[in-house]
Amino acid sequence: MQDYILSGPNNINPVPHVPFGKFLYHRIKEHGDKIAQVDAVTGETRTYTQLLTLSLSVANSLWTRGIRPGDVVAICSENNLDFVLPVLAAYYIGATCATLNPNYTTRELEHALKISKPCIVFTSERALHKIVQVSRSISEIREVVSFNKEFISFLQDTSCSFKPTDESDPGVVTAAILCSSGTTGFPKGVMVTQKNILTVYMHMIDPRYGAINNSDVVLAALPFFHAYLFVCQLVSICTGIKVIVMPKFEEELFLKSIQKHKVSLIFLVPPVILFLAKSDIVDKYDLSSIRELRCGAAPLSEEMETAVMKRLKLNKIRQGYGMTETTLGVTLMPTDKSRFGSVGILVPQMKCKVVDLTTGEILGPNKPGELCFKGPLIMKGYRGDFQATSATFDEDGFLHTGDVGYYDQEGFFYIVDRIKELIKYKGYQVPPAELEAILLSHPDVKDAAVIGIPDESTGELPMAFIVKQPGARVTQQQIIKFVADQVSPQKRLHGGVMFVDTIPKNPSGKILRRVLRQMMKTEIATLSNVKNILIINYINRIINYINLGGPKAILLGLSGPSTIFSASSNLSPCINFDLFKTLVINGPKNINPVPHVPLGKYFYQKIMEHGDKIAQVDAVTGETRMYSQLLTLSLSVANSLWTRGIRPGDVVAICSENNLDFVLPVLAAYYIGATCATLNPNYTTRELEHALKISKPCIVFASQRALHKIVEVSHSISEIREIVGFGKTFPSLLQDTSRSFKPTDEDDPDVVTATILYSSGTTGLPKGVMITQKNILTVFMHMIGMHLCLHPANNTVYKHVCDAQYYADSPVLPVEFFGRLYQIPLLRLVSICTGIKVIVMPKFEEELFLKSIQNHKVTLMYLVPPIILFLAKSDKIHKYNMSSVRDVVCGAAPLCKQVADAVMKRFNLNNIRQCYGLTETTFGVVFTTNDKFKFGSIGKLFYPSKVVDQTNGEILGPNKQGELCFKGPLIMKGYCGDFQATSATVDEDGFLHTGDVGYYDQEGFFYIVDRIKELIKYKGYQVPPAELEAILLSHPDVKDAAVIGIPDESTGELPMAFIVKQPGAHVTQQQIIAFAADQLSPQKRLRGGVIFVDTIPKNPSGKILRRALREMVKNKL
């Protein structure tokens, strides 16, 4: 020690001054037929001989492709046995490796690749589409190679003729460009030399620091693309160690691999140490083979360290400290001594000084300051960023870490805090500056700051403090999602969002993060209290949501253990019982069998039959189209699509408001055997991008209103080859009127996906629901069955308004008239098959709606509750002749009796036929027939169903409330690209669980109570918001209403109402509360109060967006 500059010991052996590729070649050759790698999942093994042969083959292939010394080879992949092959090959040539996180967003990948400028990129399938997309903007990239596809050809030259270069200077040549986040937010490219890595190797075999040896078995549980494991992997190869390769960390696989392969050494990070300390499943496995754990990337607490040492019977956990900029650890716990909480002593040849944060004075023992290092492990610099490099090194060549620490009298180092603001989350470094830049791009954000808040399992969680723009109504959840859509998983705001009045800053404008941390601490008691309430409610809901399952129907009960009803003579014949399917309810058989023909061929034949009947009328312009014209035009579009290369299985997307042309690409796609995906033109670009990434269409048809958004989003969807505007380029698709195109005969309607529809998204971003051709054909047979009375008989043409779009008087959300179920448009397809005239409204306008009914003598309408409410309460109705209306069908959300009665009275109807279904059930699985109905009922079944107790999964009998579950030919194929969500929705018996609470009576009539997730828990009672809303809507001064539960520590949740008053109404909150209380039992009263609002936020199908209301309450409170 001289002037308080500490130095590590000398190396026992000198660092070899040879090209790294040549060093690797000779070391691998020495290890011969020893096992080098084992795949932890498949058990596949590779010897060092095979590793040498394969890596030389890849080197030959790279050389043939023109890769030379100084070029860059990039790898973007999860762990696999092949990962190391292009790395070794690059080093034989004298090239540089750049590793990339496959979880990077396209934005982050583009930035990283622009730094490293690789000639070739090796990638996993998971990252392939992002790499291909980004590569278009990186001129240096000549080739992208998939490990699962093209890479096999790289392994075919096994002549081993390639010899590693002798010309590399290890002290100068950059071996790797590793990504490290800096204070500017984006990853920097850290240039690590060959000598840096060779030095690490000498440190790792030094007996003074717990030398690894060739008898060790190492488990690679962390990602190879990370600097920590990238370097450790190379050291293992040099040493001749057997490495067990895990593709990703999975708890059981991790433990099983240790036991099975007798793993002796593991390189870990604190979250995995925490798992070893606290998980019960650890005791199920024999981990006695472990002789050493090494931990880095973030500090490890003494409590956690002690727990693992005791559990695994270890003398120590060898902690170290380092950065990407220091290649690996610059301090490491020595063999002969240990200190709890310490990160060890300096490794050989390294120097350290601790400097005062204010004066820069070099400090002595036990005085915290900034840690600064110098020596053979220090990086070459940041690639292409001389300014950042200069800012990181001082004039004496010491690298300033930005971390605060100290050393004791014996030279053991301790980490205290950090100067740099990097947040350490699960071993990743998350830069607040990057997140702040994204947050500040949000139009509703005036100022923002991000800090890390302590978390035992992950290290730190990124948390944002937001100053909103004046008048802005953005919510915490919207902020979180805004960021999540633009960053990798580790950078998301896992710590949440707090709204504040100002961001504390010093005079020069720097954020005072310590003040923010203190602010967070003062709020923690309140936040914890709220969090506990929310967790209790969440757990209660999870407990009540056991055994999800559906058109068979099952009820999952709400009121505890329930009685199983035995079969009796007073039950409806449609309810069947047997030993195996007790209380599973079955719908009637089809009058006619569902045709087993391709959907496109079926349409073609039906449209031909209808000839010159009128198919469509534009409600605004009066333009008409006959079925013969519909056929000619749709065949022309099919010809055009075929010419553009659209084939069976491809996806054709439509994003438009209603118009006469909407259905043409739909029909054309079905003639070909392609799949349709329909998109809401009101989606934001974020929602459109999410939806298009699910469906991956080859071509998108868009209205002028949606066109600019589709064009913007298409840049990130590599599958989209063409965008067609209905008002511009679409007419060119109508010019081929030869009718030469013939629909395919080869589709299997049971298997082929006809359409990808999007779920309502009331709890998050929508899922892509795959509907088969058979699903749609089944709907046709239901709709024309005599029990639904939709069969055009006695030359009567049934005319109806469909595919209109209703815009609620709301700045929050435009609500679609028919919503997602009709976006195919499914009812329009039914109309085409039955030869019905359709009056098409481009969007819902009250006067146009009523005028269309009068002018076109509309007889049948499919509506949703917001429109029914308009018909019940608007004074405009009396201005028009509505006498032609003979049938109204309502779906998408429950309809209260008072509103139904009002409409029936106004239109002289005997009934409003309610139905029930989900996007996941294609259409209605329960429907009110013409021959018999009951008020408040949604009708009877088409197919088997069951009602199941939510707590124990028991199937319930009549009049017992539970979750509705359905099974049968209307149930979706699954969620597109989301097997996990599909599995969670469909139970082992094939029943789809709806998440809706309902029951059926003795005659098999079904009734909806509410969504399971929406039930309000008050003192153990479950209060359905729909019941309260129905009562509120019966008040003459109430135009619209919604009810939610707000957290309450003593009772669980309190019912709260949001009310839209009728124009000119003067009703008060107390009058509303009293009105409801007079009609409800005590537990259902509005104890949470009443809030008057301008509109009730709803989704396109008219469902209330209760999450938006909850955010509204949070913001008000």
N, C-alpha and C positions, 0 to 999 in steps of 0.2 A: 504494500500500500504506500503510495507516494502522493502527498498533497490530497489525500482522500480519494484518489482514483484507484479503484480496486481492479485487480487482474486475476484471471483464472490461471490454473496451472499450465505447464507446458504439455504438449501431447506426448504420450508414451511412445507412439510411433509417428513419424512424419506423414503429412497428408500427401498421397501420391500425386505427382505432377504428370499425369497422363490424360489423354482425351477420355471423357467419361464413357463414351460408347465403347471404346477399346477395353476399359476397365470392366464394364458390365459383361462384355463378350467373354473375357477370360474367366471371370468369376462364375458365370452361368455354366460355362464349359466344364469347370472344375467340379461342379455339383452333380454332373452326370444324370444318373437315373433316379436321384432322390425326388420325392414328390415336391413340386413347387406350389401347386394350387389345387384346391378342392372347392367345388361349388357346393355351398351349404344346403341348397335346395335339392339339386339333382344328384349330388354325389359324384359328378364327373370330376376326374382328376387329370392333372398334367404334370409330367416330370420336367425337370430342368432341361433335359435333352430335347423334349418336345417344344418347350418354351423357346429354346435357341433356334430350332428348325423353323418354327412358325414366325418368329420375329425377324429372322433373316429373309424369309419369303416375303414378308411385308416390306422389308427394306428394299429388296429387289424391285417390288412393284412400285414403291415410291420413287426409286431412282429412275425406273422406266418412264414414269410420269413427269420427270423433270425436276423432282425435289432435290435440292442441293444444300450444302452447308450454308447456314444463315437464313434459309427459308423457315417458315413457321407451319407446324402441323397442329391442328386443334382437335381436341376430344371433348365432346359434350354428351355425357352418358351417365347413367346409374352404374353401380359396380357390376362387373361381369368378368369372366375369365379372359375375354379378349381385350379389355380396356388397356392393359399394359403393353400389348403387342405393337401398336403404332408408336407408343412412347419409346420403347426400346429401339424400334426401327429408326425413328428420328435421330436418336443419339448415335447409332452406328454411322449414320450419314454425316452427323455434325449439325443437324437441324435443331430447331427450337420447338419445344412443346408448349401449348397453351391449353389449359383445362377450363371448362365452362360448366356452370351449374345448369343441369337440364330443367330446373324449375324457374330459371330466369324468364321474365316476360320478353316479348319480342323487342321492346324498347331497351331493356337491359342487355339482351344478346347483341343487338345492333351496336350499342356503345362498346361492349367488350371486344367484339370482332373488329371494329374500326380501330381499336388500339393495337390488337395483336396482328391484324392483317394476314391471316393464314392463307396458304395456297390451297389447302385441302382440309376438310372438316369431317371427322368420323363422329357419327351420332347414333344414339339409340332411337328406336321407333317413337318413343314418347316425345322426343325433342325434334324429330325429323321435320315436321311441317313448319315449325318455327324457324329452323335453320334455313330451310329452302326459301321461305318467305323473306328472311332477312338478307340472305346471300345476294339477292338481286341488287342490293344497294352497296355491296362490298365488291369492288371490281377485282380485288386480288384473289378472291375465292374462285378457283378453277373447277373444283369438284367437291360434291357432298357424298359421303359414303355411309350407308346404313349398315350397322353391325349385323342386322338380321337379314340383309339382302346382298348388296354388292360386295360386302367385306369378304365373303367366301372366296371370291376370285383372287383376293390378295394372298390367300393361303396356299395357292396351287403350285407356286414355284418353290419346290423343296430341295433345290440343288445345293443350297448352302454355299454358293459360290461367292456371295457378297462378303467383303471384308471391311470391318470398321475403319473409318478414317484415322490417319496418324497425324493429321495436320491441325486439329483443334487445340487452341491454347486454353486450358481449363480455367485459367484466371481471368480470361477475357470473354470467352464465348458464353452467350446466354443459353442456359439449359432449359429454363422454363419461364413463362410469363404467367404469373398467378394473380388472380383478381383479389384486390384488397380494397375495401371501402375507405374513402377519405372524407375529409371534412366538407368537400364540395358535393358529396352525396353520391355521385356515380362511382362505380368501381374504378380503381386505378390498376394499371398493369405493372405488377412488381417483377422486375427482371432479376432472376436468380441465376448465378453463374454455375458452371460445372464444378468449380472449386468449392462454392458454397455447399453443394450437395455432398461432395467427397469429404468435406470437413464434418458434416453431420454424421456420415458413416463412421468416421474415426471416433467421434464422440460416443456413438451408440455402442461401439464394441469396447469402450474403455471400462475396465473392471472397477475403476474408482466410482463409476456412475451406474453400477448395476448392469454390466455388459450383457447384451443379448448374444445368444450363440446359436449355432446351427442345429441344436437339438430342440430349440423352442418351437412351439406351435402357436402361431399368431392368428387371432380372429379379427378379420377386417369388418368391423361393424359400422364404421363411419365411412362417408363417401370419399372415393378416390380423387374426385375433382377438387376437394378441399386441400389446401397446402399441407395441413397436418398429416393426412393419410397418404397424400401423393408422395411426400418425401419418405415417410415410414415404409411405404410399399417398396420403393427403390432400395432402401437400406436392407429390407428383408430379403430381397433377391440377391443383393451382394453377399449376404451372410449365409444364404442357403437354407433359409427357414421355410417351413411349410406354412402357407397362408390359407386360411379358410375364408372364402369370399362370400359375404352376404350381399344380395342385391339391394336390400334396404333393411333398416333396423326393424325387427319384429321380436317382441319379447320372448315368445315361446321358442322361436327359431334360434334366437341368441343363446338361450339357456341350453337348449337341446344340442346345439353345435359345440358348446363348451364341454358338455358331458360326453358326447359321442366321440369327439376328436381329441379329447384330453388337452384342451387348450391351456397353455402355460402363461401366455403374455397377451395382454390386450391394451390397446391405446384407446382411451375413452375421453368423454367430456362430461361435465357435471350432471346433465339430465339423466345419463345412463347410470352414473354413480348413485344418484338419488333413487332410481328404480331398484338397483341392487340393495340399497339400504332399507327400502320400505315395502317392496312388493312381497306378498305372501307366496306367490308362485315360485320364488327363488328357492324355497325350501324343498320343492318337489324334485330338484335335480342335484346330482353329484357334481359339485364345482371344485372338488378338492385338488384337481390338477393345476389350478391357477397358482402360480408362484409370484406373479407381479402384475399390478395394474399401474398404468401410467396415465395421468390426467392432465389435460391442458385446456386451452381456449377460453377459460373463465375461472375465477377463483373458486375454491372448494372450501366449504365451511368445516370447522373442526368437528362439529357434531356429526355431519354426514360421513366424514372421513373415518371417525371412530366406529360408527355403526357398521360400515362395510368391512373394516379391518377385523372387527369382532366376528361378524357373520362368516367371513371367508377365511378366518384364521390367518391373517396376514400381519406381518410386522409393521408394514407401512404401505401407503399409497404414494408412489413416486410422482410428486407434482413438479411441474416445470413452468417456466414463463417464457413466452416468445411471441413473435408477430410474424405475419407473412413477410414483412420487411427484414426479419432476422432469420429467414429460411426455416428455422424451427426453434427449439428452446435455447435461449442464451443462459438460462439458469436451470439447474436440475438437482433434485435431492440426491446426495451422495449415498454410497453403499453403507458406510460405517456409521453415519449419524442421521438423525432426523429431528425435525421441529414441527409440531402441529401448527398449521396455518401458514407455514413457510413454503415458498416456491423453490427452495434450494439455494445452492451456491453457484457461482459463475462456472461455466464450462471452459475447457482449455482454450487458451489464446484469446479469450474475450476480455474486454475491459469495460468498466462501468463507472459512471459518476452520477451522483444525485445532486441536482442543482436547485437552489432556492427559486420558487416560482416568480418572485418579484425582482430580486437582484441578480439572479443568475450565478450567485456564489456557490461554489462546490461545498457540499455539506458532509459532515462526518456521520458516525454511527447513530442510529436511532432518531434521526431527524428526517421527517418526510419531505420529499421534494420530487421533481421530475426525474424519472429514470432515463439515462442516456447511455447508449452502448456503441462500442467500436470493436472491429475485429473481423476475422475471416468468414463470419456468418452473415455479415451485413450485405444487403442487396446491392446490386449494381446501380439501381435507380428506378424511377418510374418511367416506363416506356413512353416516349413522345411528350414528356411533361417535365422539362428542365426546371421550370419555376417551382413545381411541387417538390421536386427532388432537392433543390436548393433550400427550400423552406424547412425541409425535414432534417437536414444536416447542418451542424454548426461549423465554424471555421477550423476547428480541431479535428473534424471528421467524425464526430460523434452523432449518431442517429438519435433524435429526440422522439421518445415514444408517446409522449402525451399522457402517460400513466404516472400516478403519484405512488411512491413506495419508499421503503427505507431498508437498510441492512443493519444487523446487530453487530456486536463486538466480534463475533466469530465469522462474519461474512455471510450469514443467512439472510435472504431477501424476503420481504413481505410487501404485498400489494395493498394499498390503502384505498385509492380512488383514482379517477382519471381526469386528466385535463381535457383531452379530446372528448367529444360528446358521443362517441360511438356507443350504441346500446348493444350489449352482449345478450343475444337471444338464442338459446340452444347451441351455443358455440359459434353462431353467425354474428357478424358485426353489422349492425343496422345504423346507418347514418341519419340522424335527425334532419340534417340539411336537405337531404333528398325528399324526405316526407314533407317537410315544410314547404318546399318548392311546389310539390303537387297540391298540397292543401291551399296554398295561396293562389293557385290557378282556378279554384272553385269560385264561381261568381258571387256566392253568398258569404264568402270568407274575407274579412277585412284584414286580419292578422292571425298568425299561427305560430305555435312553438311546440316542439316535441321533446319529451324526456323519457328516460327509462325508469319504470317503477319496479322495486325489488319483487321477485317471484321465486319461491323456493325450487320449483320444478324446472324452470326454464332459464333462470338467471335474472333477466329483466324483461319487462313487457313495454313496448312502445305505447306511450299515452300522449294524446294531443290536447293542447289548450287552444281554444278557438275564440276569436273576437268576431262576431257576426257583423255583416253590413247592416246599416240602419234599415229596419223594416223586414229584414230577411227572416224566413220561417224554416230554415233548414234544420233538420233533426240530427241527433247524434248518430243514429243508424245510417242516415243518408251520407254523412261524412265518412263513416267507417267503410261503407260500400264503395264510395267514390275513390278512396285510396286503394282498397283491396283490388279493384278492377285494373289497377295500373302498376302493381308491384308484386314481387314474389311473396309466397306465403309467410316467410320469416319477417317480412317488413310491414306486415299489416298491423293495424292499431289494436293489438290484443289487449292493451291496457285500457282501452276505451277513449272517450272524448269528454272534456269538461268545457262548458261555455263560461267565458270570463269577460270582464269589461275592458281590461287592458292586458298586454303582455309586458311584464317588467323588463326594463332594459337599462344598461348603463349609458353614460353621456355619449359614448361613441356609437351607440345603437346595437351593441351586442346583447343578446338575450341573457338575462340573469336566471339561469336554470335552477340554481340553488333556491331562489325565492319560490319558483314554481314547485319544487319538491316540498318545500315547507308548506305551501298553500295546500298541496295534496294531502299532507299529513294532518292538517287541521280539519280537512273535510272527511277524513277516513272513517271517523266514528259514524257520521251520518250515512256515508256511502255503504259502510258495512251493514248498518241496520236495514237499509233498503235492500241490499243484496241478499241478506238473510231471508227477508220476506219473499223476495222473488224466487230464491232457491227453494223455499218451502213450497210455494205454489207450483213451481216447475216440477219438483219431485212428486207432488200429489198428482199432477196431470200425467206424469210418466207412469206412475203406479196404476192409474186408471186407464192406461192405454195399452194394456198387455194383449198379446195374441191378435195382431191385426189380420183381416180377411175379407165377398161378394157375389149371372143373375140367378143363382140360388141366393137367398138372403138369410143372414144370421143376425141376431141382436146380442150385443155385448152389454150386459146390464150395468146400471149405475147405482143401484140401491143395495149393494151387498149381495150375499148369497141368495139365490132365487129358487123358487119352486119349479121343478120340471113338470110340465103338464103332460099327462098321458093322452093318447089318442081317444077321442070321444065322438059321439055321433053328432054333436052340435057344431063340430068344426067344419069349415068350408071344404069341399072336395079338393080344392087346389092345395091343401096342406097335407102332405104325405109323411107318414112315420114308419120307420122300421128299426130293427135292432141297431143298425150301424149309423143311420142318419136321422136320429130322433130330432124332431122339430125343425128339420130342414124343409123350407117351403118351396114348392115348385110352381112355376107358371104353367099355363096351358100349352098344348102343342100348337105348332104353326098350322094354319089352315092349308097352306101350300108349302112344299119343301123349299128351302133356300137353294136357288140355282147354283150348281157347281160349275160356273163358267168364268173366264176372265172378266173382270169388271168393265174393261174397255169394250169388249165385244158385246156385253150385255147392254151398255149404253148405246152403242152403235145401232143395235137391232131395235131398241125401244124408240130411239129418236126417229129412225126411218119409218116406224109404224105411225107416228103422229103427223107426218107429212106437212100439210100447209096450215095446220092449227097454229094459232099465235102462241109463242113460247114466252116472250118477254115484252114488257112495255116500260119505257123510261118514264118515271112519274113526273119528271120535270119537263122534258122536251116532247113527250108523247111518241117518240120513235118506237117502232115495233119490230120484232123479229119473229119469223115463223120457225117451226122446228126444222123444216127443210133448209132454211138459211143457216140455222145453228149447226146443222150437220156439215154443210159445205164449208163454213168458216172454220170449224174445229178441225176438220180433216186437213185443211190448208195449213193451219198452225202445226198439226202433227207432222206434215211433210217438212215444214220449215225446221222443226225441232230435230227431226231425223237427219236432215241435211247438215245440221250443226253438230251432229255426233251424239245426240241424246239417245240413250239405249235403256233397255229394261234394267231397273235397279238404280238408275240415276235419279237425282232429286231436282224437281222444278219448283221454284218458290214464287209466290205471288204476295206482293205487299201493296195493297191498294184499298181505297174506299170502294163502295159498291158502284158498279157500272155494268153495262150490257156485255162488255168484253171480258169481265172477270172470269167467267166460267170457261172461256175458250181454251186457255192453256191448261186448265184442269182436265177437261175432256181429252185434249190432245195428249197429255201425259198418260192418261189411262189407256188410250188406244195403243200407245207404245209399250206400256207396262212399267212406266216410270212412277216415281213417288211424288206426291204434291206436298209442299209445306206452305202454310198460309201464315202471314205475319201481319200484326196490327200496325197500320201506318202511323199510329200515334206513339209507337215505341220511341224511346230516346235512342241515340246512337249506341249507348252502352247496352241497352236491352236488345237492340237489333243485332249487335255483334254477338251477344250471348246466344241468341236464338239461331243465328246463321252458323255459328260454330257447332251447334248441335246438329242441324240438318245438313250442312255442307252441300248446298245446291250447286249445280253446274251453271244454271241460268236463273236470273231473277227478273220477274215482271213487276214493274213498279209504277204507281201513279206519279204525276208530276209533283204532288205534295211530298211524297216519300223519296223521290229520286235522289236528291242531293245527299240524304242520309245514307241511302244504300251505296251510292258511289263512294262516300267517305269510308264506310265500314268495310267495303269489299277489298280494300287494300290489305287488310289483315286476314282475309279468308282466301287461301290459295286455290280452293276448289272452284270459286266463281270465275267462269270464263267470259260471261256476257251479261249485261244489264239491258233490259228492254223497257223503254218508257211507253206506257199505254197511249200517251198523247203524241208521241213522236215516231219512234222506230217500229212500233207495233203494226201499223198498217201494212208494212212491207211483208209481214208474216201472213197476211190474208190474201196475197196475190195468186197463190197456187190453188186454183179451184178445180183441179182435175179429178178430185175424189179418188185418185189412184191408190191412196194409202189404205191399207187394210189393217184393222186391229189385230194384235197378236193373239195367237191361240195357245201360247205356251205358259201363260201365268197360272200358277196354282193359287187360287183365291184364299186358301187356308193359310198360306205362308207369306205371300207377297204383301209388303207394306204399301197400302194405298196412299196414306197421308201421314204426315207428322204434324200433330196439333200441339198447341202449347197450353199447359195447365194454367190455372188462373193466376198463379204467382202471388196469392194473398199472403203467403208466409215468406216470400223471397223471390228470387229470379225463377221464371217459369221452367218447367221440365218439358222435354219433347216426348209427347205421347204417340207411340206408333200404333196406328189403326190399320188392320188388314183389309183386303178386298172383301173377305167374307163378313167381317164386322159390318161393313156398309151394305152389302147385299142383304144381310139379316135385318138391318133397319128398314130397308125397302119392304120386305115381306111383312114386317110389323105394321108399317104405315098404310099399306094397302089392304091389310087384313080386315075382314068385315067387323071384327070386334073393336077396331079403331075407327071404323066408318069413314075411311079416307079413299075408298075405291070409287073412282068416277063411274057411276052407273046411270042408266036411263038417260044417256046423252047429256048429263049435267056437267058443266065445266066448273070446277071449283077454282075460284080466283082468290089469291091472298097476297097480302103485303109481306115480303120477306127480304132479308139481307139489308135492311135499313140500318142506319147507325144513329144512335141517340146520344146527343151531347147534353149532359146535365148542365144546369146553370151553375157551373162550378169552376173556379180557377185551379182546383186541385187535380182533377182527373176526368178526362172525357170518357163517358160510359157508352160502350157499344150496345146497340139495340139487341143484336142476337149473340154477340160475344163469340167466344172461342169455338163453341160447338157448331156454329153456323159459318165459321170462316172458311170451311172447305169450299163452298158453302153446302152443308149437308142437306138442309131442307130444300135448297135449290136443286140438288141432285135428285132428291125424292120427287120433286115437282117435274123434273125432266123425264124421269122414268114413268110417271103417271100421266103425262100429257097436260099438266096444269098450266094455266096462264099465270105468270109471275109479274107483279108490279114492282119495279125496282126503284127504291129511293136511294140517292147517293149518300144522304145522311138524314138523320131524324130531325125534322122540323115540324112543330106541332100543327101549324096550319096546312102544310103540305100533306102530312099524315092523314088528317081528317078529310081534306079535299080529295085525296086519292081513294079513300074508302067510298066517298059519295060518288065520285065521277066514274069509278070502275066497278061499282057495286061489289065490293070485296065481300066475300062470304066467310073466309077463314083466315085467322091471324095467329101467328106464334109470337108471344110476347114475353117480356120479363117484368118483374114487379114494379120497377120505376115507371114503366109505361102504363101498367094497370092502375097505378096510383094516380097518374095524370088523367086517365079516363074516368076515375072515380071522383076526382075533386075539381077538375078544371071547368070553368063556366063556358069555355069555348065550344064544348061538345054540343050544346043546344043549337048552335048556328048551322049544324050540318045534319044531313039525313043519313043516319047510321043503320037504317032498317034492313040493309042487305046482310049485315053480319049475323051469321047463324051459329058460329063456333069460335071460341077463343081458347087457345091452349097456352098455359103459362108454365115456365120452368126457370131454372138457374138459381132460384132462391125461394124460401117459403112465402106463401101468400096468406095474409090474415083474413079471417072470416068477414070482418067489417068492410074491408076494401072489396073483397069478392062480391059481397051482397050489393054494395053500391053500384058496381059495374053491371051485375046481372039485372038490377032494377032499371038502370039507364038504357040497356040494350035489349031488354025483354028476353033475356036468356034464361034457360032452365039451369044452366051450370057453366062454370068456367072449369075446363078440364085441366087439372094440374098433373104434372109429371115430375119424375125425379131421375136424375142421372148425373154423371160426371164426364169430364173429357175422357177419363180412363175407361168409361163404359160406352163410348162411342155416341150414345144418345140416351133416351129414357129407358131405364130398366123397370120402372114402375110407372103405370099410365092409367088415367081414369078413362074408362070405356063409356060409350054412349048409353048403354042399357042400364047402368047402375052406378050411382056415385054417392059419396057422403061428404058433407061439409068438412073442410079442414084436411081431408085425406088426399094423398097424392096418387091414389089408385091401387091397382093390383099388379102382381108380378108378370113379367114375361118368362122369367127363368128362375131356377132354384135360388133361394136366398136363406140366410140364417141371421138371427139376432143373438149377439153373444155378450155375456157378462164381461164388462171391462176389467174387472178385478181378477176373476179366476178363469175366464175364457169359456165358461159354461154356456151352452146354447139355451136360450130362453124361450118361453112359450108366449101366448097372446097377452097383450096389455102389459108387458114387462119392457121397460126401456133399456136399450143397450146399443152397441155399435152395429150398424148395418153392414153386412158383408155379402158380396154377390159373386156368382160364378156362372159361366155360360158363354155362348157365341158372340156376345157383345163386349166381352172384356178385352181390353187392349192386349197387344203383343208384348208390351213392356215400355220402359222409358229408354229413349234413344241414347245409347252410350253410357247408361247409368244402371249397371246391373245391381249395384248395392241398393239403390232406391227401389228398384223393381222387387227385389227379394224382401225388402222391408214392408212392401205394400201387399204382396200376395202370400198367403199362408201355405203351409205344407199340403193342405187339401185343395189348393187352387182357388180359394176364395179371396177376392180383392176386398181389402178393408178400406172403407170409405172415410172413416174419421167423423161420420155423422151419427148423431144419436137419434133413434127413432123407435117405433114399435108397430105391431100389427094387431088388429082386433080379431075376434072369433071368426069373422067372415073373410079374413085375409086382406083387409084394407090397411094400407100403410100410412103412417103419420110421421112427419119429421119434427123433432124437438129442437135440435140445434147442432152445431159443430161441437165435437168433444173439446177441441181446443178453446172454444168460445164460452163454455159453461163457466159461470161465475161461482166461485166457492165462498159461501158465506156461512160461517159457524157450522161447517160440516154439511150444509145443504148445497145442492147444485141448482143454480138459478139459470134458466135458459134465456138469453137476451131476446130471442125471437118472440117469446111470449110477451115480454114487456113492450117490445116495439109494436106488436100488433095492437095492444091496448092504447099506446100513445098515438098511433096513427088514427085511431077512432075519434080522437079529440077534434072538434071542428076547427080549432085554431092552429092545428099542427099540420104542416105541409109534408115534413119528412122527419124521421127519428132514427136514432141508433143508440144502443146501450152497450157499455163495456164494464168490466170490473177493475177497480183501482185498488192497489195494495193497501191493506190496513193491518197493523200489527196485532190487534186483539181479535179480529174476526176473520182474517184471511183476505177477503176482497169485499168491496162495497159496490153495489150497482149504481152506475152513473149514467145519466141520459144526455144525449146531444140532440137538440131540437132546432129544426128549421120552421119558423113561424109562417103562417099564411100571410100574404101581403095585407098590411093594415091591422093585423091582430095585435092585441095588447095584453095577452096572457102573461102571467108572471111565473117565475120558477116555483114558488110555493103552490100556486094553483095547479101546476103540472104534477108536482109531488103528491098533492092531495087527491087529484083525479086518479092517479095510478094506485095510491094506497087504498082507495075505496073498493078496488076490484082485485086486490092481491092479498095473499097471506103475508104475515109479517116479514118473513125472510126474503121476500121478493121486492120489498119496497125500495124506493130510490134513495137509499141512505148516503150514497155518494154525491147526491145533488144533481142539479141540472145546469147545462151550459147551452146558451143560445148561439147558434152558428149560422153562417150564410148557406152552407151546403154540407152534405154528408159525403165524404170521399168514398167512391165505389170503383170497382174494377169494371172492365168492359161488359161483363155479363150481369152487372147490377148488384154484385155481392159487396157488402160493406167492408171497407178496408179498416178494420179495427186497430191494426197496428199504427195507422196514421193518426187515429184518434188518441191512442195511448201516448204517442209522441207529443201530440198537442197538449195533453194534460201535463206531461213532464215539463214542457216549455213554460206553461202557465204557472206551474208550481215553483 
